[in-house]
Amino acid sequence: MTTSTAAKYGTARRTVTMHVNGRDVTREVSTRTTLADFLRDELDLVSVHLGCEHGECGCCNVLFDGHSVRSCLMLAVQGDGHTVETVESLSVDPTELHPIQESFAEEQGLQCGFCTPAMVLRTKEIIETGHEMTDAEVRHEISGILCRCTGYQNIVNAVQSAGAKLRGEAAADGAAGGRS
């Protein structure tokens, strides 16, 4: 005897309202829908990349009330009443890059781009701590996001450069890296 998914798990739905990228969004969702699927499928925010869907790679990271979370491990209903930011939130004008995005381009902190949205959001979170970090500290802070291409040094340089830009400092030799 086969049992349908709906019969096995139910078809419960719930209305959720969350503040996503600066606007309030209300939708009815299945109680089993992940936050990642909600953002991608319901709101067309395709910067949320699904890599492993087990919380291992970190490519689905978004900012949830200002803190990094793996959106593949959260349910959309858990977002009810909360603030969610994706990389689309960084620039009001889609033709202009945010200083963090500029730094990633300038420092060649991306290659295939799969981890880039998560890295950019993590960078925003790191910078907003107000603590200037060493390269080793930055490496530790981004260690939860798997990059398959860059070897991380250019990402560390981009984080340092973005921090310097947002603090209003001139980056020496085009990069703020080199702090150990």
C-alpha positions as CSV (number, residue, x, y, z in Angstrom):
1,M,0.0,0.0,0.0
2,T,1.5,3.3,-1.0
3,T,0.7,6.5,0.9
4,S,0.8,9.9,-0.8
5,T,3.1,12.5,0.6
6,A,0.1,14.7,1.5
7,A,-1.5,11.8,3.4
8,K,1.7,10.9,5.2
9,Y,2.8,14.4,6.2
10,G,-0.4,16.5,5.9
11,T,-1.2,19.6,3.9
12,A,-1.2,22.1,6.7
13,R,-0.8,25.7,5.6
14,R,-0.2,28.9,7.5
15,T,-0.2,32.6,6.7
16,V,3.2,34.2,7.4
17,T,4.2,37.8,7.3
18,M,7.9,38.8,7.3
19,H,9.9,41.8,6.4
20,V,12.0,40.8,3.4
21,N,14.6,43.1,1.8
22,G,12.8,46.2,3.2
23,R,9.2,45.3,2.5
24,D,6.5,43.4,4.3
25,V,5.5,40.2,2.6
26,T,2.4,38.1,3.5
27,R,1.9,34.7,1.9
28,E,0.2,31.4,2.7
29,V,2.7,28.6,2.8
30,S,2.9,24.9,3.5
31,T,4.2,24.4,7.0
32,R,6.9,22.1,5.4
33,T,8.3,24.8,3.1
34,T,11.8,25.8,3.9
35,L,12.8,29.4,4.1
36,A,15.1,28.9,1.1
37,D,12.3,27.5,-1.0
38,F,10.0,30.3,0.1
39,L,12.5,33.0,-0.8
40,R,13.3,31.4,-4.2
41,D,9.9,30.1,-5.3
42,E,7.5,32.5,-3.7
43,L,9.5,35.7,-3.9
44,D,11.8,35.0,-6.8
45,L,14.9,35.8,-4.8
46,V,17.2,33.6,-6.7
47,S,20.4,34.7,-5.0
48,V,19.6,32.2,-2.3
49,H,21.5,29.2,-3.6
50,L,20.8,25.7,-2.6
51,G,23.9,23.6,-2.5
52,C,23.7,20.6,-0.2
53,E,20.3,21.3,1.4
54,H,21.7,19.7,4.6
55,G,23.2,22.9,6.2
56,E,26.7,21.9,5.4
57,C,27.8,24.3,2.6
58,G,26.4,27.6,3.8
59,C,25.5,28.8,0.3
60,C,21.9,29.4,1.3
61,N,22.9,31.8,4.1
62,V,20.6,34.8,4.5
63,L,20.5,37.4,7.3
64,F,17.7,36.7,9.7
65,D,17.2,39.6,12.1
66,G,20.7,40.6,11.2
67,H,22.4,37.2,11.8
68,S,23.5,34.5,9.3
69,V,21.2,31.5,9.1
70,R,21.1,28.6,6.7
71,S,17.8,29.0,5.0
72,C,17.6,25.4,3.9
73,L,17.4,24.4,7.5
74,M,14.7,26.8,8.5
75,L,11.0,26.6,7.8
76,A,9.3,29.6,6.2
77,V,6.8,29.6,9.1
78,Q,9.7,30.3,11.5
79,G,10.2,33.6,9.6
80,D,6.8,34.9,10.6
81,G,7.3,38.3,12.2
82,H,11.0,38.4,11.5
83,T,13.3,40.4,9.1
84,V,15.1,38.5,6.3
85,E,17.7,40.0,4.0
86,T,19.1,38.5,0.8
87,V,21.9,40.0,-1.3
88,E,19.2,41.7,-3.4
89,S,18.7,44.1,-0.4
90,L,22.1,45.6,-0.6
91,S,21.5,48.1,-3.4
92,V,18.3,50.1,-4.0
93,D,19.4,50.6,-7.6
94,P,20.1,47.2,-9.3
95,T,22.6,49.0,-11.7
96,E,24.8,50.1,-8.8
97,L,26.9,47.9,-6.6
98,H,27.1,48.1,-2.8
99,P,30.6,48.7,-1.5
100,I,30.8,45.1,-0.4
101,Q,29.9,43.9,-3.9
102,E,32.4,46.3,-5.4
103,S,35.1,44.9,-3.1
104,F,34.4,41.4,-4.2
105,A,34.7,42.4,-7.8
106,E,37.8,44.4,-7.3
107,E,39.6,41.8,-5.2
108,Q,38.4,38.9,-7.4
109,G,36.7,37.4,-4.4
110,L,34.4,35.3,-6.6
111,Q,34.8,32.9,-9.5
112,C,31.8,30.7,-10.1
113,G,29.6,32.9,-8.0
114,F,27.8,30.1,-6.2
115,C,28.9,31.0,-2.7
116,T,29.1,34.7,-3.4
117,P,25.7,35.9,-2.2
118,A,26.2,34.1,1.1
119,M,29.8,35.4,1.4
120,V,28.6,39.0,0.7
121,L,25.9,38.8,3.4
122,R,28.3,37.3,5.9
123,T,30.7,40.1,5.1
124,K,27.9,42.6,5.8
125,E,27.3,40.9,9.2
126,I,31.1,40.9,10.0
127,I,31.5,44.6,9.2
128,E,28.4,45.5,11.2
129,T,30.1,44.1,14.4
130,G,32.3,47.2,14.2
131,H,35.3,45.1,15.1
132,E,38.2,45.4,12.6
133,M,39.4,41.8,12.2
134,T,42.7,40.2,11.2
135,D,42.9,38.0,8.2
136,A,42.9,35.0,10.5
137,E,39.7,36.2,12.2
138,V,38.0,36.8,8.9
139,R,38.9,33.3,7.8
140,H,37.3,31.9,10.9
141,E,34.2,34.0,10.4
142,I,33.6,32.9,6.8
143,S,34.6,29.3,7.5
144,G,31.0,28.1,7.5
145,I,30.5,28.9,3.8
146,L,32.1,26.5,1.4
147,C,33.9,28.0,-1.6
148,R,35.0,25.5,-4.2
149,C,37.0,28.0,-6.4
150,T,39.0,30.7,-4.8
151,G,41.1,29.2,-2.0
152,Y,39.6,32.0,0.2
153,Q,42.5,34.5,0.1
154,N,40.7,36.8,-2.4
155,I,37.5,36.6,-0.3
156,V,39.5,37.6,2.8
157,N,40.9,40.5,0.8
158,A,37.4,41.5,-0.3
159,V,36.1,41.4,3.3
160,Q,39.0,43.6,4.5
161,S,38.6,46.0,1.5
162,A,34.9,46.3,2.1
163,G,35.4,47.0,5.8
164,A,37.9,49.7,4.9
165,K,35.6,51.2,2.4
166,L,32.7,51.3,4.8
167,R,34.8,52.8,7.5
168,G,35.9,55.5,5.0
169,E,39.5,54.3,4.9
170,A,41.7,54.3,1.8
171,A,42.8,50.8,1.1
172,A,46.6,50.5,0.6
173,D,47.7,49.0,-2.7
174,G,44.1,48.3,-3.7
175,A,43.6,45.8,-0.9
176,A,43.1,46.1,2.8
177,G,44.4,42.6,3.4
178,G,47.7,41.6,4.7
179,R,46.7,42.0,8.4
180,S,47.7,38.9,10.3
